[in-house]
Amino acid sequence: MNRVISRFAPSPTGRLHLGHAFSAIRAHDLARAAGGHFLLRIEDIDPGRTRDAHIDGIIADLAWLGLGWDGAIVRQSARLPLYAAALDRLKVAGLVYPCFCTRAEIAASAAAPHGDEAPVYPGTCRRLDPAIGRARMEREPHAWRIAMDDAMVRAGPLDWWDATTGTVSAVPGAQGDVVLARKDAPVSYHLAVTIDDAAQGVTDIVRGVDLFAATHVHRLLQALLDLPTPRYHHHPLLTGTDGRRLAKRDGAPALADLRAAGMDGAALAEQLRHGQFSVGIFPEKA
């Protein structure tokens, strides 16, 4: 078996909380137990929300927890040419199309929900005449979306492996024509993370079950771009006393605040390792 390479890849749009620590520790320990490498990647592709102070905080928080990483810290903002090349490849293959819709327009016309984040895109711009689309591109901001039906036909049946559920048949179509390059950024999470994990040789991806659905899309992109498929380890999420997951938007305790209050980071890490916090049920096992 090849050496295990895992990674922790936070977005510097806020401070890390206990849920981040839980995921980082699991990724770190998986690699260390196998004598492998643990990488730190900063996913700073959101120019409106990224803050250098948050990057400094991420580094300080991980050190406080007693987690070390191998090699240089990688920042996605330095890798934009890689994403552009991948997007160009999909354009040449006719598997992406420009989208001019606003969020309000999508919300008004979509028929099905997309989890708790956004509605599934109804395919409005996919039906645009190509000549009209090219003319609009010259004067209007636009995103690039994958033509999901065409992409699924091109890729054929796909599966991937998860440590909790075993072999999973990929069903990316449930996500609709997801965005691969945003209006306000040259790439989206789906494309950037797929390219980076392959480029960095990541063999094992440890992340929360809230990203389980996204993995179906990433498996499709791996097939379209001839990239390897890593092993996945989706873990349950830490929850508060009310049973809701710990998240920034719900006021989860920031590691920086715990650190400032004098808490022992190494001791906290051991508590997280030994299950001394509440976790949710993995949906596929409920």
C-alpha positions in Angstrom: 0.0 0.0 0.0 1.2 3.5 -0.8 2.1 5.8 2.1 -0.9 7.4 3.7 -1.2 11.1 3.0 -4.0 13.0 4.7 -4.8 16.7 4.9 -6.6 19.4 6.9 -7.9 22.1 4.6 -9.7 24.9 6.4 -11.1 28.1 4.8 -9.7 31.3 6.6 -13.1 32.9 6.7 -13.4 32.7 10.5 -11.9 31.2 13.6 -11.5 27.4 14.1 -13.9 25.8 16.5 -14.1 22.4 18.2 -15.6 20.8 15.1 -12.6 21.8 13.1 -10.3 20.5 15.8 -12.1 17.1 15.8 -11.6 16.7 12.0 -8.0 17.9 12.0 -7.1 15.5 14.8 -8.6 12.6 13.0 -6.8 13.4 9.8 -3.5 14.0 11.6 -3.8 10.7 13.6 -4.7 8.6 10.6 -1.5 9.6 8.8 0.7 9.4 11.9 -0.5 5.9 12.8 0.4 4.7 9.3 3.8 6.4 9.3 2.5 8.8 6.5 2.3 12.5 5.9 -0.2 15.1 7.2 -0.6 18.2 5.1 -2.0 21.6 5.8 -3.8 23.5 3.0 -5.4 26.8 3.3 -8.5 27.1 1.1 -8.4 30.9 0.5 -10.3 31.2 -2.7 -13.1 33.5 -1.3 -11.6 37.0 -1.8 -14.4 38.7 0.0 -14.2 36.7 3.3 -10.6 35.5 3.5 -8.5 37.2 6.2 -4.7 36.7 6.8 -5.4 37.0 10.6 -7.5 33.9 10.3 -4.6 32.0 8.6 -2.4 33.0 11.5 -5.1 31.8 13.9 -5.3 28.4 12.2 -1.6 27.9 12.5 -1.6 28.9 16.2 -4.6 26.7 17.0 -3.2 23.6 15.4 0.1 24.1 17.3 -1.8 24.6 20.5 -3.6 21.3 19.9 -0.2 19.6 19.4 -0.6 18.9 15.7 2.3 19.2 13.3 2.2 19.0 9.5 4.6 17.9 6.9 6.1 20.3 4.2 5.1 23.8 3.4 1.6 25.1 3.9 -0.2 25.3 0.6 -2.6 28.2 -0.3 -5.1 27.8 -3.0 -4.8 31.4 -4.0 -1.3 30.5 -5.3 -2.7 27.6 -7.5 -5.2 29.4 -9.7 -3.5 28.4 -13.0 -4.1 24.7 -12.1 -7.8 25.3 -11.7 -8.0 27.4 -14.9 -6.3 24.6 -16.9 -8.8 22.0 -15.5 -11.7 24.3 -16.3 -10.4 24.9 -19.9 -10.2 21.1 -20.4 -13.9 20.8 -19.4 -14.8 23.7 -21.7 -13.1 22.0 -24.6 -15.0 18.8 -23.8 -18.3 20.8 -23.9 -19.1 19.8 -20.3 -19.5 23.3 -18.8 -21.5 26.3 -19.7 -21.7 30.0 -18.6 -24.4 30.9 -16.1 -25.6 34.5 -15.7 -28.4 33.8 -13.1 -28.4 35.6 -9.7 -29.1 33.8 -6.5 -32.5 35.4 -6.3 -33.4 34.2 -9.8 -32.3 30.7 -8.9 -34.2 30.6 -5.7 -37.4 31.9 -7.5 -37.2 29.3 -10.2 -35.8 26.2 -8.6 -38.1 23.3 -7.7 -36.0 21.2 -5.4 -34.0 22.1 -2.3 -30.2 21.5 -2.0 -29.7 20.4 1.6 -29.9 23.5 3.9 -27.6 25.6 1.7 -29.2 26.5 -1.6 -31.7 25.2 -4.2 -30.6 22.9 -7.0 -30.0 24.9 -10.1 -32.9 24.4 -12.6 -30.6 24.6 -15.7 -31.9 27.9 -17.0 -28.6 29.0 -18.7 -27.9 25.5 -20.1 -30.8 26.1 -22.5 -29.3 29.4 -23.8 -28.4 29.7 -27.5 -24.6 29.4 -27.6 -24.3 32.6 -29.6 -26.4 34.6 -27.1 -24.3 33.1 -24.3 -21.0 34.2 -25.9 -22.4 37.7 -26.4 -23.5 38.0 -22.8 -20.1 36.8 -21.6 -18.5 39.9 -23.0 -20.6 42.2 -20.9 -22.0 40.3 -17.9 -20.4 38.5 -15.0 -20.9 34.8 -15.2 -20.2 31.6 -13.4 -19.3 28.3 -15.1 -21.5 25.3 -14.3 -21.0 21.6 -15.1 -23.6 20.2 -17.6 -24.3 17.4 -15.2 -26.3 15.1 -17.5 -23.7 15.2 -20.2 -20.9 14.7 -17.7 -22.5 11.7 -16.2 -22.9 10.1 -19.6 -19.3 10.8 -20.4 -18.0 9.3 -17.1 -20.3 6.3 -16.9 -21.1 4.4 -13.7 -18.8 5.4 -10.8 -18.2 4.5 -7.2 -16.0 5.4 -4.3 -15.1 4.0 -0.9 -15.9 5.4 2.5 -14.5 4.0 5.8 -18.0 4.0 7.4 -20.3 2.9 4.6 -18.0 0.9 2.3 -18.4 1.1 -1.4 -20.7 3.9 -2.5 -22.3 4.3 -5.9 -21.8 7.9 -7.1 -25.0 9.8 -7.7 -23.7 13.3 -8.6 -26.9 14.2 -10.5 -28.7 14.9 -7.2 -26.5 18.0 -6.8 -27.6 19.5 -10.2 -25.4 21.6 -12.4 -23.0 22.7 -9.7 -20.8 25.7 -10.1 -17.1 25.1 -10.9 -16.0 28.7 -11.3 -17.9 31.5 -9.5 -18.8 35.0 -10.6 -16.7 36.4 -7.8 -13.9 33.9 -7.7 -12.0 32.0 -10.5 -12.9 28.6 -9.0 -15.4 26.9 -6.7 -14.8 24.5 -3.8 -15.7 21.5 -5.9 -13.1 22.0 -8.6 -10.3 23.4 -6.4 -10.5 20.6 -3.8 -10.5 17.9 -6.4 -7.5 19.3 -8.2 -5.5 20.0 -5.1 -6.1 16.5 -3.5 -4.8 14.9 -6.7 -1.9 17.3 -7.1 -0.8 16.8 -3.5 -1.0 13.0 -3.7 -3.7 12.8 -1.0 -4.6 9.2 -0.4 -7.1 9.5 2.4 -9.6 12.4 2.9 -10.9 12.9 6.4 -13.8 15.3 6.7 -17.3 15.7 8.2 -20.3 13.9 7.0 -21.8 17.2 6.0 -19.6 16.9 2.9 -20.7 13.3 2.1 -23.0 14.6 -0.7 -20.2 16.7 -2.2 -18.0 13.6 -2.6 -20.4 12.3 -5.4 -19.5 15.4 -7.4 -15.8 15.1 -6.7 -15.8 11.5 -7.8 -17.3 12.6 -11.1 -14.7 15.4 -11.6 -11.9 12.8 -10.9 -13.2 10.7 -13.7 -13.6 13.5 -16.2 -10.1 14.8 -15.4 -8.4 11.4 -15.2 -7.5 11.9 -11.5 -7.0 9.2 -8.9 -9.7 8.5 -6.3 -8.6 8.6 -2.7 -10.2 6.8 0.2 -12.7 8.7 2.2 -13.3 8.9 5.9 -16.5 10.9 6.6 -16.9 11.3 10.3 -19.9 12.3 12.4 -20.1 15.9 13.5 -19.7 17.2 17.0 -22.9 18.4 18.5 -23.9 20.8 21.2 -26.2 19.9 24.2 -29.2 20.7 21.9 -28.1 18.1 19.4 -27.3 20.6 16.7 -23.9 20.4 15.0 -21.2 22.8 16.2 -20.7 25.4 13.5 -19.4 29.0 13.2 -22.9 30.3 12.3 -24.3 28.7 15.4 -21.8 30.3 17.7 -19.6 27.2 18.4 -16.7 28.0 20.8 -13.7 29.3 19.0 -10.4 27.5 19.8 -8.7 30.9 20.1 -11.1 31.8 23.0 -10.4 28.5 24.7 -6.7 29.1 24.2 -6.9 32.6 25.6 -8.8 31.3 28.6 -5.9 29.1 29.5 -7.2 25.7 28.5 -4.6 23.0 27.8 -4.7 22.3 24.1 -3.0 18.9 24.3 -5.5 17.8 26.9 -8.4 19.0 24.8 -7.1 17.1 21.9 -7.0 13.9 24.0 -10.6 14.5 25.0 -11.6 14.8 21.4 -9.7 11.6 20.5 -11.4 9.6 23.3 -15.0 10.7 22.5 -15.6 12.9 25.4 -17.9 15.2 23.3 -21.3 14.4 21.7 -21.4 13.4 18.1 -24.2 13.0 15.6 -25.3 9.8 13.9 -23.9 9.1 10.5 -26.9 9.4 8.2 -26.1 6.2 6.2 -26.1 4.2 9.5 -29.1 5.8 11.1 
